[in-house]
């Protein structure tokens, strides 16, 4: 029998053993739950609190023009982040709140953000919250200063800067529609940026670093870095100077002719398909791609309905991003007569003595067609028919060709397929299928109506007509470069097929040369022999939809040098609202200006006639600081006149300034003291011939520079760089623009 004390001890021992067993079971179950059932979850949480894992953005490849001028590049930028979970670990509630308000106030002011938004971010359940992406160095430096100024609150534990990249276009809007732009995550959204996105996108790097208990980096404790790899760089066929030239003259033409639906100008090598310039106006600045022009923004601001406002803004943004030369189609009108003539010549349907009679009208299968010239052109041969842009003559040629042959060549010239140009959004043409084409459809098609093509399709076809007959693929990429700018791929010319013979092509060049001299006179370029064809087409579907009959597209294509073409320029202006809408009047002068600048730049030397030499612009010499006698000699040696104003013995100022251009025989005003300024009034040059304008300028005391074709008699001034009646200093240069207002495209 056990003693009472021992019995009690035994009971206590048993109870303790049972309790230990129960505790062991509970602990084991808990450990099993933590380590086995939920082990992965807690391990992940532990890693989140101990490791910082961040992707390092890879720079996109650069984009260059053909002369290695940078068109798009990636510069260093920074992402601002905060660590809310680190803030939550601050035990002192007052200090925690002070840290939150200090961060919210500082970052909202520096980053120009809403205070409440930043403040809310400081309380999120995360160790990494992005406050703002892609900030510039100047802003990042302000944040560093802010962190340093708040050492007492240890702000550095809760704010960080991650290095990343930001796309930058150094030339602002130059070639913006071609280049396109990128989104917030550096993905290409339009243009070259989109088409070659896979090549341009690099391989992201990675940084894994340790964190302390507060959630801030301890990169020297542990760090693993995988370097980012830059994307492939692209060298384009674009030439920045040619692009600038095309954009400059296109924009001026849009303003002067009150163009409602933008315009396009494309410069291409007819033998290789290399695009030297593709200008679309109005365009945008890819550095701020989602910003509308002032005029478009005013339209959006005027809309009061919220949904309509959003829809309108979206439509206007898409319009400014849209590449009119590639994504829009139009009825080419008389420019297409190049193709019709080429088909007829290639098929031996015309001979040198063949003539066409035009009395002003013709009828095909009961459908009447009129000529632009009342009473018609009478009897004319092929070169005069195309120079006169006579629709009845080309309807006759179209009927000689026939539906089957016309359809065969329409396809061979590339109009039934996309060109394959390396840009997104290329549109397909719409045209009459052979089995649905009758004599009426053939008649209208023969002079470029009732079917739609893209400008780049037309440019490729016209190039084939003059380059020996070879249809080539237009392209913008010249070569690809690796990270060290070493060439890894070069693009070669893609010859699709020979459409017409060398002999036929030579005849087309002769016809286009004749047109430039006799029909499209505004396309003439002093010192160069070129070929041209203009066109004017109605926007039939829109006319039917709106009832507005004054809806036209004027276009012109020129090629040079005509004996061995290399450069083709295509210009179109969509919906002119000014006094004239014919392509020969509103677009041909743009072609001429582009050619006049581009040909000498590309190395083609001009050869001037005696008449052209008399009207050439002369660069004014620099005579400021020279003695009067010396200045007189320099001016007269340039075949310019001079006029001395003042009683000093040295020239203290001159007008026009050195480097300015004035016509042969212009006057340079030599001021010999600062008090001798003289003002004169700019005359009205509009409607004057070149000779009359010269006399008016001399009488008024201003200088004149001619723009446009002034070698052909009868051309009149239609615009001037300084408005009539303006008070200017004596000797100021006024640019006066000339064109043939009588030109008509059938």
Long-range contacts (C-beta under 8 A, 24 or more apart in sequence): 48-127, 49-85, 49-127, 49-211, 49-213, 49-215, 50-210, 50-211, 51-208, 51-209, 51-210, 51-211, 51-222, 52-127, 52-128, 52-207, 52-208, 52-209, 52-210, 52-211, 52-217, 52-219, 53-206, 53-207, 53-208, 54-128, 54-162, 54-206, 54-207, 54-208, 55-204, 55-205, 55-206, 56-163, 56-164, 56-204, 56-205, 56-206, 56-207, 56-225, 56-226, 56-227, 56-228, 57-164, 57-165, 57-186, 57-204, 57-228, 58-165, 58-201, 58-202, 58-203, 58-204, 58-205, 58-228, 58-229, 58-230, 58-231, 59-165, 59-202, 59-228, 59-230, 59-231, 60-165, 60-167, 60-182, 60-186, 60-200, 60-201, 60-202, 60-230, 60-231, 61-199, 61-200, 61-202, 61-230, 61-231, 61-232, 61-233, 61-234, 61-481, 62-233, 62-234, 63-179, 63-192, 63-193, 63-200, 63-233, 63-234, 63-236, 64-233, 64-234, 64-235, 64-236, 65-235, 65-236, 65-238, 65-239, 65-240, 65-243, 66-235, 66-236, 66-237, 66-238, 66-239, 66-274, 66-276, 66-478, 67-239, 67-240, 68-235, 69-240, 70-170, 71-169, 71-170, 71-171, 71-174, 71-175, 71-179, 71-236, 71-238, 71-240, 72-167, 72-168, 72-169, 72-179, 72-193, 72-286, 73-167, 73-168, 73-170, 74-165, 74-166, 74-167, 74-168, 74-186, 75-165, 75-166, 75-168, 76-137, 76-163, 76-164, 76-165, 76-166, 77-133, 77-134, 77-135, 77-136, 77-163, 77-164, 77-165, 77-166, 78-134, 78-135, 78-137, 78-139, 78-140, 78-161, 78-162, 78-163, 78-164, 79-130, 79-132, 79-133, 79-134, 79-135, 79-161, 79-162, 79-164, 80-107, 80-111, 80-130, 80-131, 80-132, 80-133, 80-135, 80-140, 80-143, 80-159, 80-160, 80-161, 81-128, 81-129, 81-130, 81-131, 81-159, 81-160, 81-161, 81-162, 82-107, 82-121, 82-122, 82-129, 82-131, 82-158, 82-159, 82-160, 83-126, 83-127, 83-128, 83-129, 83-157, 83-158, 83-159, 83-160, 83-214, 83-215, 83-216, 84-121, 84-122, 84-123, 84-124, 84-125, 84-126, 84-127, 84-129, 85-125, 85-126, 85-127, 85-215, 86-127, 86-157, 86-158, 86-214, 86-215, 86-216, 87-122, 87-123, 87-158, 88-123, 89-213, 89-214, 89-215, 95-153, 98-153, 99-153, 99-154, 99-155, 99-158, 102-150, 102-153, 102-155, 103-155, 103-158, 103-159, 106-143, 106-146, 106-150, 106-155, 107-131, 107-132, 107-143, 107-146, 107-159, 110-139, 110-142, 110-143, 110-146, 111-135, 111-139, 122-158, 127-211, 127-215, 133-164, 133-184, 134-164, 134-166, 134-184, 136-166, 156-216, 157-214, 157-215, 157-216, 158-214, 158-215, 158-216, 160-216, 160-217, 167-193, 167-286, 168-287, 169-285, 169-286, 169-287, 171-240, 172-285, 172-287, 173-283, 173-284, 173-285, 173-286, 174-240, 174-243, 174-244, 174-247, 175-238, 175-240, 175-243, 175-247, 175-277, 175-278, 175-279, 176-283, 176-284, 176-285, 176-286, 177-278, 177-280, 177-283, 177-284, 177-321, 177-322, 177-323, 177-324, 178-238, 178-278, 178-280, 178-323, 178-423, 178-476, 179-286, 180-286, 180-321, 180-424, 181-286, 181-289, 181-321, 189-289, 190-289, 190-321, 190-424, 191-323, 191-423, 191-424, 192-234, 192-236, 192-422, 192-423, 192-476, 194-424, 195-422, 195-423, 195-424, 196-234, 196-422, 196-477, 199-231, 199-232, 199-234, 199-480, 200-231, 200-232, 200-233, 200-234, 201-231, 202-228, 202-229, 202-230, 202-231, 203-228, 203-229, 204-228, 205-229, 229-483, 230-483, 232-480, 232-481, 232-482, 232-488, 233-480, 233-481, 233-482, 233-485, 234-477, 234-479, 234-480, 234-481, 235-477, 235-478, 235-479, 235-480, 235-481, 236-476, 236-477, 236-478, 237-269, 237-274, 237-275, 237-276, 237-475, 237-476, 237-477, 237-478, 238-275, 238-276, 238-277, 238-278, 238-476, 239-276, 239-277, 241-601, 242-267, 242-276, 242-277, 242-598, 242-601, 243-276, 243-277, 243-278, 243-279, 245-277, 245-593, 245-594, 245-597, 245-598, 245-601, 246-277, 246-278, 246-279, 246-569, 246-594, 247-277, 247-279, 247-281, 249-590, 249-593, 249-594, 250-279, 250-281, 250-571, 250-590, 251-281, 253-571, 253-573, 253-586, 253-587, 253-589, 253-590, 254-281, 254-282, 254-573, 256-578, 256-719, 257-573, 257-576, 257-577, 257-578, 257-580, 257-586, 258-576, 258-577, 258-578, 259-573, 259-574, 259-575, 259-576, 259-577, 260-574, 260-575, 260-576, 260-577, 261-574, 261-575, 262-319, 262-324, 262-574, 263-324, 263-571, 263-572, 263-573, 263-574, 264-324, 264-325, 264-455, 264-570, 264-571, 264-572, 265-569, 265-570, 265-571, 265-572, 265-590, 265-594, 266-325, 266-455, 266-456, 266-459, 266-569, 266-570, 267-567, 267-568, 267-569, 267-594, 267-598, 268-459, 268-463, 268-474, 268-567, 268-568, 268-570, 269-566, 269-567, 269-568, 270-463, 270-466, 270-467, 270-472, 270-559, 270-565, 270-566, 270-567, 270-568, 271-463, 271-467, 271-470, 271-472, 271-493, 271-565, 271-566, 272-472, 272-493, 273-460, 273-463, 273-472, 273-473, 273-474, 273-475, 273-493, 273-494, 274-475, 274-478, 275-421, 275-474, 275-475, 275-476, 276-567, 276-598, 278-323, 278-325, 278-476, 280-322, 280-323, 280-324, 280-325, 282-320, 283-320, 284-320, 284-321, 289-321, 290-317, 292-316, 292-317, 292-320, 293-320, 296-320, 322-425, 323-423, 323-425, 324-455, 324-572, 324-574, 325-454, 325-455, 325-456, 325-570, 326-421, 326-423, 326-425, 326-426, 326-427, 326-454, 326-455, 326-456, 327-425, 327-426, 327-427, 327-454, 328-427, 328-454, 328-455, 329-427, 329-428, 329-429, 329-430, 329-452, 329-453, 329-454, 330-452, 330-453, 330-454, 330-455, 330-537, 330-539, 330-553, 330-555, 330-572, 330-574, 331-448, 331-449, 331-450, 331-451, 331-452, 331-537, 331-538, 331-539, 331-540, 331-553, 332-448, 332-453, 332-458, 332-535, 332-537, 332-555, 333-447, 333-448, 333-449, 333-535, 333-536, 333-537, 333-553, 333-555, 333-583, 333-745, 334-389, 334-391, 334-447, 334-448, 334-533, 334-534, 334-535, 334-536, 334-537, 334-583, 334-745, 334-746, 335-448, 335-458, 335-462, 335-533, 335-534, 335-535, 335-555, 335-556, 335-557, 335-583, 336-447, 336-448, 336-458, 336-535, 337-386, 337-389, 337-394, 337-447, 337-448, 337-533, 337-535, 338-386, 338-461, 338-462, 338-465, 338-508, 338-511, 338-512, 338-533, 338-557, 339-409, 339-410, 339-413, 339-461, 339-462, 339-465, 340-394, 340-397, 340-398, 340-401, 340-446, 340-447, 341-382, 341-386, 341-397, 341-508, 341-511, 342-409, 342-465, 342-499, 342-500, 342-504, 342-505, 342-508, 343-401, 343-405, 343-406, 343-409, 344-397, 344-400, 344-401, 345-500, 345-504, 345-507, 345-508, 346-409, 346-500, 346-501, 346-504, 347-401, 347-405, 349-397, 349-400, 349-401, 350-382, 350-397, 350-400, 353-381, 354-381, 354-382, 355-379, 355-380, 355-381, 356-380, 356-381, 356-382, 356-385, 356-390, 356-392, 356-393, 356-396, 356-397, 358-385, 358-390, 358-392, 358-393, 359-392, 360-392, 361-392, 362-391, 362-392, 362-395, 362-396, 364-395, 364-399, 364-439, 364-440, 364-442, 364-443, 365-438, 365-439, 365-440, 365-443, 367-440, 367-443, 369-395, 369-443, 369-444, 371-746, 372-744, 372-745, 372-746, 373-744, 382-511, 383-510, 383-511, 383-514, 383-515, 384-518, 386-511, 386-514, 386-515, 386-519, 386-533, 387-514, 387-515, 387-518, 387-519, 388-519, 388-746, 389-519, 389-534, 389-535, 389-744, 389-745, 389-746, 390-746, 391-447, 391-746, 394-446, 394-447, 394-746, 395-443, 395-446, 395-447, 397-446, 398-442, 398-443, 398-445, 398-446, 398-447, 399-439, 399-442, 399-443, 399-446, 401-442, 401-446, 402-442, 403-434, 403-437, 403-438, 403-439, 403-442, 404-434, 406-437, 406-442, 406-445, 406-446, 407-433, 407-434, 407-437, 409-499, 410-445, 412-471, 412-497, 412-499, 413-461, 413-464, 413-471, 413-499, 414-457, 414-460, 414-461, 414-464, 414-471, 414-496, 415-451, 415-453, 415-457, 415-461, 418-457, 419-454, 419-456, 419-457, 419-460, 419-473, 419-474, 420-473, 420-494, 421-456, 421-473, 421-474, 421-475, 421-476, 422-475, 422-476, 422-477, 423-476, 426-454, 426-456, 427-454, 429-453, 429-454, 429-457, 447-746, 448-535, 448-537, 449-537, 449-538, 449-540, 450-540, 455-555, 455-570, 455-572, 458-557, 458-570, 459-557, 459-568, 459-570, 462-533, 462-557, 462-559, 462-568, 462-570, 463-559, 463-568, 464-499, 464-500, 465-500, 465-505, 465-508, 466-505, 466-508, 466-509, 466-512, 466-531, 466-559, 466-565, 466-568, 467-505, 467-565, 468-498, 468-502, 468-505, 469-498, 469-499, 469-500, 469-501, 469-502, 469-504, 469-505, 470-495, 470-496, 470-497, 470-498, 470-499, 471-495, 471-496, 471-497, 471-498, 471-499, 472-496, 509-559, 509-562, 509-563, 509-565, 512-559, 512-562, 513-562, 516-558, 516-562, 519-584, 519-743, 520-556, 520-558, 520-584, 520-588, 520-743, 521-584, 521-588, 521-709, 521-712, 521-715, 521-740, 521-743, 522-584, 522-585, 522-588, 522-589, 522-592, 522-708, 522-709, 522-739, 522-740, 522-743, 523-556, 523-558, 523-584, 523-588, 523-589, 523-591, 523-592, 523-595, 523-709, 524-592, 524-709, 524-711, 524-712, 525-560, 525-592, 525-595, 525-596, 525-599, 525-709, 526-596, 526-606, 526-608, 526-612, 526-615, 526-616, 526-709, 526-710, 526-711, 527-606, 527-607, 527-608, 527-612, 528-560, 528-561, 528-595, 528-596, 528-599, 528-604, 528-606, 528-607, 529-560, 529-561, 529-562, 529-563, 530-558, 530-559, 530-560, 530-561, 530-562, 530-595, 531-558, 531-559, 531-560, 531-562, 531-565, 532-556, 532-557, 532-558, 532-559, 532-588, 532-591, 533-557, 534-582, 534-583, 534-584, 534-587, 534-588, 534-743, 534-745, 535-583, 535-745, 536-581, 536-582, 536-583, 536-584, 536-744, 536-745, 539-575, 550-577, 550-581, 551-575, 552-576, 552-581, 553-583, 554-581, 554-582, 554-583, 554-584, 554-585, 554-586, 554-587, 554-745, 555-583, 555-587, 556-583, 556-584, 556-587, 556-588, 556-590, 556-591, 557-591, 558-588, 558-591, 558-592, 558-595, 560-595, 560-599, 560-604, 561-599, 561-604, 566-602, 567-595, 567-598, 567-599, 567-602, 569-594, 569-595, 569-598, 580-741, 582-743, 582-744, 582-745, 583-745, 584-740, 584-743, 584-744, 584-745, 585-739, 585-740, 585-741, 585-743, 588-739, 588-743, 589-708, 589-709, 589-737, 589-739, 592-708, 592-709, 593-707, 593-708, 609-711, 611-711, 612-711, 613-664, 614-664, 615-663, 615-664, 615-690, 615-706, 615-710, 615-711, 616-663, 616-664, 617-661, 617-662, 617-663, 617-664, 617-705, 617-706, 618-661, 618-662, 618-663, 618-664, 618-666, 619-659, 619-660, 619-661, 620-654, 620-656, 620-657, 620-658, 620-659, 620-660, 620-661, 620-662, 620-666, 620-668, 621-658, 622-654, 622-658, 622-659, 623-651, 623-654, 623-658, 623-668, 623-670, 624-651, 624-652, 624-653, 624-654, 624-658, 625-650, 625-651, 626-650, 626-651, 627-651, 628-670, 628-672, 631-670, 632-670, 635-668, 635-670, 639-664, 639-665, 640-664, 640-665, 640-666, 640-667, 640-668, 641-665, 641-666, 641-667, 641-668, 642-667, 642-668, 642-669, 642-670, 643-667, 643-668, 643-669, 643-670, 643-730, 643-731, 644-670, 644-672, 645-669, 645-670, 645-671, 645-672, 645-676, 645-678, 645-730, 646-671, 646-672, 646-673, 646-675, 646-676, 647-672, 647-673, 648-672, 648-673, 654-731, 655-703, 655-729, 655-730, 655-731, 655-732, 656-703, 656-731, 656-732, 656-733, 660-703, 660-705, 660-733, 661-705, 661-733, 662-703, 662-704, 662-705, 662-733, 663-694, 663-703, 663-704, 663-705, 663-706, 665-694, 666-703, 666-704, 667-698, 667-701, 667-703, 667-731, 668-703, 668-731, 669-729, 669-730, 669-731, 677-729, 678-729, 678-730, 679-727, 679-728, 679-729, 679-730, 680-727, 680-728, 680-729, 680-730, 680-732, 681-725, 681-726, 681-727, 681-728, 682-720, 682-722, 682-723, 682-724, 682-725, 682-726, 682-727, 682-728, 682-732, 682-734, 683-724, 684-724, 684-725, 685-717, 685-720, 685-724, 685-734, 685-736, 686-716, 686-717, 686-718, 686-719, 686-720, 686-724, 687-716, 687-717, 688-716, 688-717, 688-736, 689-713, 689-714, 689-715, 689-716, 689-717, 690-715, 690-717, 690-738, 693-717, 693-736, 697-734, 701-730, 701-731, 702-728, 702-730, 702-731, 702-732, 702-733, 702-734, 703-731, 703-732, 703-733, 703-734, 704-733, 704-734, 704-735, 704-736, 705-733, 705-734, 705-735, 705-736, 706-735, 706-736, 706-738, 707-735, 707-736, 707-737, 707-738, 708-737, 708-738, 708-739, 709-738, 709-739, 709-740, 710-738, 712-740, 714-740, 714-742, 715-739, 715-740, 716-740, 716-741
